Every structure is written in C-alpha cells, then in structure tokens.
Amino acid sequence: MAKTLKLKLHVWRQANASEIGRFETYEANDVNEHMSFLEMLDVVNEGLIAEGKDPIAFDSDCREGICGTCGMVVNGEAHGPRDLTTVCQLHMRHFEDGDEITIEPWRADAFPVIKDLVVDRSAFDRIVQAGGYVSVNAGSAPEANSLPVAKSNAERAMDAAACIGCGACVAACPNASAMLFVSAKVAHLALLPQGQTERWTRVKRMVAQMDAESFGHCSNHYECMTACPKGIDVEFIARLNRDLYIAYLADVERDDKPGGA
C-alpha cells in the first residue's frame, strides 16, 4: 500500500520580474509517494484554485525528462536532490512525511522571473540562433554510409546532444555561467563532419552571444556538471575553449598575411 505524506512547502511567489518576490507557505496533505514532484504541485494548485487563490505558476511540458522546461530549485539544489533527474522525474517517495520543502526559480540575471517559478530562458534560444546550426546547402540527403564518422566522435557528439537546455547548469553555478550549455551545443556539431564548415565562426558567435546575455564566467566549480540532469561533462567546456582559441588565432594569422587573405 502506497504511503501518504504531509508536507510543508515554502514556495517563491513573484508576480513578475519587476515585483518583489516572497516565500509563501502551503500545506500539502495526502501526497501519494508515487506522485511526481509536479503532480504534487498540481494537487496543491487544485486546492488553491478551489479556495479562489492564485495557483503556483511553474513550467512543464513533456513530463518525461526530455523537454527541459520544468526546472526549479528544490531545497537549494537544481532539479532537487536526485542525480541525473529532472523535477518531473523526481518522485515524492524520496521525501519523508513531515518534510519542509523550499521551492525557488532559477536565480540568474539572464533568466528574469516571469511569474513565481517560471523564468524567461530565451537567452538560450538566442545563443543557439547565433550559430548552433548547420546552414550549408548540401543538397539532398546523402547515403548513410557515404560520410563515415568515427565511433568515438559519434558517441561524444551524442553525449553533447543530450543537453535539454533546462538551465540547471546556470542555476547551480555560483557565477550563473552558461558555459556547459554553450559547450554542449558547440561540441555536438563540431564533432561531426557536417559541422566543420562553420565550426570556427560558430564558436565565436555563440560565445559572443552568451557574453551579451549577461551570463557569468566559468571558474571551474563543476557544480554545472553535478546539477545537469543529463550528465553533460565539463570536458566539453575544455573543447569549447580550445576551439575558441584556435578560431581567434586563425583570424590573427589571416590578418598578418598580405591583404588580410
């Protein structure tokens, strides 16, 4: 028989980015241990709506750990206490009866609060728009085996492509750096043949856009990797730094040639 829990929630409520936020306390009673964290919030919201109160605003979409929209800070940890787990995959059986749970939005200047636990992460979209794509016109789809990819590169590209853009890396970093996100988006293309043509312009444009969005600098705390629900490795940050160095070095060498050619 499933256990039921009685919990006390301290939830951040904020009308918008310009308003002053505050914590409000709610009782969550008869919480089934098999509920997900978001299902628990759904039940709390049903009670608030029944009382004529404003429900807690939070993001969610697929609820399968794929879309990355459900990010929030649970008891001081991005996505909560479980490793490699998004909030929608976090189940109430990992909490105890009588627990007090503090729930906050991502905290970063680049992620302004829209309402309550919902933040504007469109800064990530603009970074991807700056260069996270392959725009070379290659004609129709080639035969699958005509462009071989080394197994090691294919596996690392897949590791990088696992990034769901949730923002946990930014929320966990003491500097609110987006380097893990950007490095993953740069690497999964830089490791494949299709991404080589724009490799150097891509890394420069995406890093420049990241800086323009007011994210902080990486100082190697590794909190980003710990918080990432997909286990993206900080090794990709080293790859990004190397590619960025080469990209700017190539510009210098080209400028030193007669006519800048």
Long-range contacts (C-beta under 8 A, 24 or more apart in sequence): 2-32, 2-33, 2-34, 3-32, 3-33, 3-93, 3-97, 4-30, 4-31, 4-32, 4-33, 4-97, 5-31, 5-32, 5-33, 5-92, 5-95, 5-96, 5-97, 5-98, 5-99, 6-30, 6-31, 6-97, 6-98, 7-31, 7-40, 7-95, 7-97, 7-98, 7-99, 7-100, 7-101, 8-98, 8-99, 8-100, 8-101, 9-44, 9-100, 9-101, 9-102, 9-103, 10-100, 10-101, 10-102, 10-103, 11-56, 11-103, 11-116, 11-117, 12-103, 12-104, 12-105, 12-116, 12-117, 13-56, 13-116, 14-105, 14-113, 14-115, 14-116, 15-115, 16-113, 16-114, 16-115, 17-112, 17-113, 17-114, 17-120, 21-113, 23-102, 31-92, 32-92, 33-91, 33-92, 33-93, 34-91, 34-92, 34-93, 35-91, 35-92, 36-63, 36-88, 36-89, 36-90, 36-91, 36-92, 37-74, 37-80, 37-87, 37-88, 37-90, 37-91, 37-92, 38-63, 38-70, 38-87, 38-88, 40-92, 56-116, 56-117, 57-114, 57-115, 57-116, 57-117, 57-118, 58-116, 58-117, 58-118, 59-117, 59-118, 60-88, 62-88, 63-88, 64-88, 64-89, 65-89, 65-164, 65-229, 66-164, 67-164, 68-164, 68-165, 68-166, 68-167, 69-166, 70-166, 71-106, 71-119, 71-166, 71-167, 71-168, 71-171, 72-103, 72-104, 72-105, 72-106, 72-117, 73-102, 73-103, 73-104, 73-105, 73-106, 73-107, 73-171, 74-101, 74-102, 74-103, 75-101, 75-102, 76-102, 77-172, 77-227, 78-106, 78-168, 78-169, 78-171, 78-172, 78-227, 79-166, 79-168, 79-227, 79-229, 83-226, 84-228, 84-229, 84-230, 84-231, 85-229, 86-164, 86-166, 86-229, 89-229, 106-167, 106-168, 106-170, 106-171, 107-171, 107-176, 108-167, 108-170, 108-171, 108-176, 108-215, 109-176, 109-214, 110-170, 110-176, 110-178, 110-213, 110-214, 110-215, 111-167, 111-170, 111-171, 119-167, 121-165, 121-167, 123-178, 123-213, 123-215, 124-165, 124-167, 124-178, 124-181, 126-209, 126-213, 127-178, 127-181, 127-182, 127-185, 127-206, 127-209, 127-210, 127-213, 128-185, 128-206, 129-209, 130-205, 130-206, 130-208, 130-209, 131-198, 131-201, 131-202, 131-203, 131-204, 131-205, 131-206, 131-209, 132-185, 132-186, 132-189, 132-202, 132-206, 133-189, 134-189, 134-194, 134-195, 134-197, 134-198, 135-198, 136-194, 136-197, 136-198, 138-194, 147-193, 147-194, 149-192, 149-193, 153-191, 153-192, 154-191, 154-192, 156-187, 156-191, 157-187, 157-188, 157-189, 157-191, 157-192, 158-188, 159-232, 159-233, 160-184, 160-185, 160-187, 160-188, 160-191, 160-232, 160-236, 161-188, 162-230, 162-231, 162-232, 163-188, 163-228, 163-230, 163-232, 164-229, 164-230, 166-229, 168-224, 168-227, 168-228, 168-229, 169-224, 169-225, 169-227, 169-228, 169-232, 170-215, 170-224, 171-227, 172-223, 172-224, 172-226, 172-227, 173-216, 173-218, 173-221, 173-223, 173-224, 174-219, 174-221, 174-223, 175-216, 175-217, 175-218, 175-219, 175-221, 176-215, 176-216, 177-215, 177-216, 177-217, 177-218, 177-219, 177-224, 178-210, 178-213, 178-215, 179-210, 179-215, 179-217, 179-218, 179-224, 179-237, 179-240, 180-224, 180-225, 180-228, 180-232, 180-234, 180-236, 180-237, 182-206, 182-207, 182-210, 182-240, 183-236, 183-237, 183-239, 183-240, 184-232, 184-236, 186-236, 186-239, 186-240, 186-243, 187-236, 187-239, 187-240, 190-239, 190-243, 199-243, 199-247, 200-243, 200-246, 200-247, 200-250, 201-247, 203-240, 203-243, 203-244, 203-247, 204-244, 204-247, 204-248, 207-240, 207-244
